[in-house]
Structure formats: C-alpha cells, structure tokens
C-alpha cells in the first residue's frame, strides 16, 4: 500500500497497528499446507553422539521415503524428566511421534488416553509380539493394548575394575556373601575413618528387591505389594550395609566424585572399583577411561533365596500421542526405525542392547561381549520391566524415600514399606478416577 | 471548529457568562471513540492480563477442587485435595523447611545486606569498585551460582571446608558435610543466599544515601555514639527500604525453588524439600495438577497472611518523612 499523506492521522495509526498485528500473528498460524511430503515432527530425548546418530537415521528415512519428511527435535533434559512432553500432552499440541517417554510413564499416559494404541498398526504391518524379547514386550502393555515400542533394551549388571581386583587377589563374586567380602577388601579408609576408595555402595531398593525375590505390583489383580517379604529383606540388607559402613562418611566421599560419564568419574579415577551399570558404559570407557583400563562384569549378587541373573529393565520408549495429526505417517517412521536393520544400526551405534530377538542374537551384537551378556540377562526369566501401573514414578519416589529413611534414620523396614503400601494404594485409587483405559 | 464555550471578543458582559455545557451530538461520539481507541491501545496488555494472569488464576482455583493430571478432563472432588494436603507429612515438612528460610534465612540475609550497604556507603577510595564487586554475585544466574556453591560446599574438596578444617581439627572434629547432612543443608543454603544479597544491598545503599547529613550532624552535636546514630537516625530513615526488602523477601523466600532443585532435589532426607519444590514434584512427577494447584493457593494464603501481618505492624516501626502513607 502506498503511503497516503491525506490519510487522517488516526487511520494511519490503525493501519500500522493492524499491519503489525497481522505480521505478528501470521507466522503462528500453524503449519502451512504444502503440496510436498507430509511433515511429521519427532521429539527425541537423546543428546550428544546418540542424537547425532538419530539425525543420520532420520536423514536416511527422509531420503528413502519421499512422501514423508521427519523433522527431529531433541527435548533432552539433564534432570532426566520429560516435563516438556507432559505439558505438550496436556495441551494437546504434541509431536507426531516421540521417544522422550520412559517406560515408567507409559501406563500413566495410556490410562489417561494421551497415547494412541499401536495394536492395529502392528497387526497391519505384520509385527508380532514374539519378535520382541518378553521383558521388553511386557512393559509396553497396559489394559490389553500395546502403547509404545522401545528402541533399546539393556540389562543392569556390575562392571568391575580388573586391576583393583587383581591387586588384592580378588575374583568376581558369585553370590551376595562373596560380594560383601570383596567389597570389604576393596575398601580403604584413613585412620580418621574417611573413605579413600571403596568397592561400591548398594543403593536403589527398587532394583535390589527383585534380587531378593521381591516384587512391587501384581498387574493381574492390581495389588500393590510393597510389603512383599523379598522387598523387606532387601531393605534390611541396605539398612545393615549403611550402618556397618557408616553411610554418612560414604556419602561425603561420594560427593567428591565427578559425573560417571566424564574422565573424573569415580570408576575411571580408581575411587570406585565396582559400578552398577549397563552395556552403554563401554562407550564411556572408550572415551574417558585411562589407557589400558581393564574391566570385567558380573550380575547383581543374589542371596541363597534370591534371584540369580536378575535385572531391572527400563528404556525410553517410542509413542504416537493421541493428538498426533499424522498417525499413519508416524507409524511408518516408527516401524522403519524399529525394523531389524535400522534397530541393529541404532543399537550398535550407541552400545545398547536390542528389544528385538533377531537383532539381540545377530552376529553384529553378539560379537560385542558386553552386549552379548546384556542380551543374556535381559532375555532371562529374572528380567523385570517397570510394573504396568499408572503411578509408577510416584511409587518409585516413595520407595526411594523409605530407603532414605531406613539407611539414614533407622526404622523398621516392614513398617516403612507398609507406609509406602498405604500411600501408593491411595494414590492409585485417586489416579484411577481419571482412567480412560 | 468553533468552540461555543469560549467568550467572543467584544461581547457584552452578560454574553461573557459561560453558557452551561451543552452536550452536542459529536461530543458523545468523540468520547466513545476515545474510549475505543484507548482500549485498543491498551488491548495488548488487557489480552495478556486476561489470558496469562486472570484465566490461569481462576482456572487454578477451579483445578484445586478437582482430580486433574492435565491430560484429560478435571473431575470435581470438592475440598479433597486440601484435606489430603493437610494430612500429608511432606506438606508439613516442606512448609517447615520454607518457614526456616523465612524466619532464619531472610533476616540474616537482610542484616548482611544492610551491613554491606553501610560499608559500601563509606567515603573511601575506589568505593565504586567495591560496590561493583559486591553486586557481581547478583548477576550470576541462579543455576550457575548453585553449581558453583556445590563445589564450594563439597565436604572433602570444597574451599569452605578446606578453610574450616584446621579450626575443626583443633577440636578433633571434622567440618560439616553441608549439603550431605540434613542438619547443615539449610544453613548452607542460607549462607549461599547471603552471598547473593547484592540486589538488596543496592536498594539499601540508595536509601542510605538519601538520609540527610544534617540529622547526623545534629546527632554529633548531641554527642551521639555511632550505634546511637545508627539506631536513632539511620534505621528510622531507611525503615521504608527495610520494609520493602522484607516484604519482597517474604514473597520471594516462600517461592524458594531453584537452588534446591539444582543442588539437592529436596534431600538429604527431605531436609531441603521446600514448599515450591514439593509443589513442582506433585505437578510433574505425581501428575497431580489439581493437588499442586491447591498447594499453590495455600501458599498464596500463607504469603498473604504473613504480608498483611508485617504491613499491619509497619505503622509502629516504619517512618515516612512525608507522612503516614
């Protein structure tokens, strides 16, 4: 429009204001309709070299699928929480596909109707449950539907520093009693009682409970089982360890540690000789450990009445939100990304195990000893994923609180777990008021 | 345009008496236009206020009466959330921790800021350099300063314990574990708060420079000591500034969050589980937005009551040079 000198001042102002408003608002009017490929938005929770690999794979997908264009966006959060995803789900303005959801959170989203069930897509694409490792498949089920797929599956076990063990003439323990003896032998303290080095501090009651034969929830009956005798025994073990080893001094020592995934991490600096971890540690050893760092591994040590070769499973999981505008295209991408060929590329690239039986057993993964070991444990009968319950993150926080109290302030383990049981039962009843599924 | 209310030159005295205002057709239109234009120009603020302040306030009030995860429709449950909050042991614990910061941390921070401001009000060489140095910590982002303090407070390798160790060794004991010890975690955060009090220092400094020197001269003539001058001249004259810092401090401290979120996540043993952190966890870990909204309203009520109490007592100790207001 040409500037009109005769235009009254007021109208000029309004024109300017209107033009400004249009210029401001137009770009926010959503995705413009294009005649080209359908664009889908993919949010990932990975970062660093893991994200770089995903970028490469997305580029490959875009090259080989001319009708779909995937736009990848990292929503990595250093605290490990996925608040952005939760807020997006709440606002109904979600990506089309998202891998920034923990299997912990899956049932919570599913129960509230925030996700699309994948059953029809899986059936139409000929994907079968027996393609997947049982532990991986089970943790994706809630209320009779499959709600997501995992791209990786890794077991937790204990990695140890071979040099530290050999210097003290130690061998990898095969049960809990042997582990306690090894841990004591690896511990070095000053005359004042401060720690100079140690084996490891057992923590995470959630994990150890399974090792002691416990469990936290029965999906079939919907029963919370916090006071299971195995859980109580595990808490007693952690409490006794804390008392015997002066947990406060141990924590002071731990506060001097750098992050595990850096060169100043305790495992790489020799302050810690054992670490509960997974096969991904290999990547970090290659990058950050001193030259000629020698390491070995063994499973969580079990007591005589516990579970041998026991592990817990958790992974970030790929979902299609209910609010996705392009579910079909999202599934095409997801199905491609989790096809055996691409899954092998992804798992090898980030040193993670695979949820697909064929890939886990493939020569490429089996030739890596840590991945082979991880696949063995993750595929075993003592591998436990997050229980299929909608408030598992809340339950976990309460378990952690009980552990904290037991190890620092004392208290009877059964009584502490009974308090957890009551609290979680109530929280579960409350949450079910919102149940869509 | 001819203005009928303006007396014309050469008119008779009677004619100069102003006519009573007559409402003309065009005037009403102009008032409406002015109102419309005014509202249009103010509309960005009005829209912003309605959408981003008023609506969330009203909505959170409603959600506080609902079971609501944010993911689907809220289910009305009356006062159930409030009942649950009151019976939750973590509510009591988090409120207690927050009150500790308000009752212990805030006064210490205000006193330290005032003391620092008085030092920085001295006429010494290079005072502007000192002022800049002491103000610098306020410019450090909260997360960056939290990380910095995590290193400083490290029980083994932290600078603070390195300095304290010889003194403690003399008594055959060890310095505190700070953030690792439930008894020392809050004092550590208070110490950190004092370090970042530069913002209050600047406000105090402005107030101190506004105190008339004639009052100090008069006090000197009366033989007043430094303490008497401080107590009877400085404090009354800057009492509105103290009052302002106190009110803003109360409001800010009740919302204490970032440092605890970054440094301790509420630990050890919930010793730093502050109210705002508990509220955040309820919303984003437990997905209980209704419960968190109820917590927010309770916090609002507590903050309001504290602020009103302080304001009611202010008449007794705040001196306004221009009058009571």
Contacts between the chains, C-beta under 8 A, distances in Angstrom:
chain1	res1	chain2	res2	distance
A	10	B	37	7.3
A	14	B	40	8.0
A	17	B	40	7.5
A	81	B	284	6.5
A	81	B	285	7.4
A	83	B	284	5.1
A	86	B	70	6.9
A	86	B	71	8.0
A	86	B	284	6.4
A	86	B	287	7.1
A	87	B	70	7.7
A	89	B	70	7.7
A	89	B	71	5.8
A	90	B	69	7.9
A	90	B	70	3.5
A	90	B	71	5.7
A	90	B	289	7.8
A	108	B	69	7.8
A	108	B	287	6.3
A	109	B	71	7.0
A	112	B	69	5.8
A	112	B	71	4.0
A	112	B	72	5.2
A	113	B	71	7.2
A	113	B	72	5.7
A	114	B	71	4.8
A	114	B	72	7.6
A	192	B	174	7.6
A	194	B	156	7.6
A	248	B	177	6.7
A	248	B	180	7.3
A	248	B	181	7.2
A	251	B	177	7.3
A	251	B	180	5.0
A	251	B	268	7.7
A	252	B	155	4.4
A	252	B	156	6.2
A	252	B	177	5.0
A	252	B	180	5.7
A	253	B	156	6.9
A	255	B	154	5.6
A	255	B	155	5.7
A	255	B	156	6.7
A	255	B	177	7.5
A	255	B	179	7.5
A	255	B	180	5.5
A	256	B	154	6.3
A	256	B	155	7.8
A	256	B	156	4.3
A	256	B	157	5.3
A	391	B	286	7.3
A	393	B	285	5.4
A	393	B	286	7.3
A	393	B	287	7.9
A	394	B	285	6.7
A	394	B	286	4.6
A	397	B	281	7.4
A	397	B	285	6.1
A	397	B	286	7.6
A	401	B	270	7.5
A	404	B	267	7.1
A	404	B	268	7.4
A	404	B	269	5.6
A	404	B	270	7.9
A	405	B	269	6.9
A	408	B	182	7.5
A	408	B	268	7.0
A	408	B	269	5.4
A	409	B	269	6.7
A	427	B	286	7.3
A	430	B	67	6.2
A	430	B	288	7.9
A	431	B	69	7.5
A	431	B	287	7.9
A	433	B	67	4.8
A	433	B	75	5.2
A	433	B	77	7.6
A	434	B	67	6.2
A	434	B	68	7.8
A	434	B	69	5.7
A	434	B	71	7.4
A	434	B	72	5.9
A	434	B	75	6.5
A	436	B	72	6.2
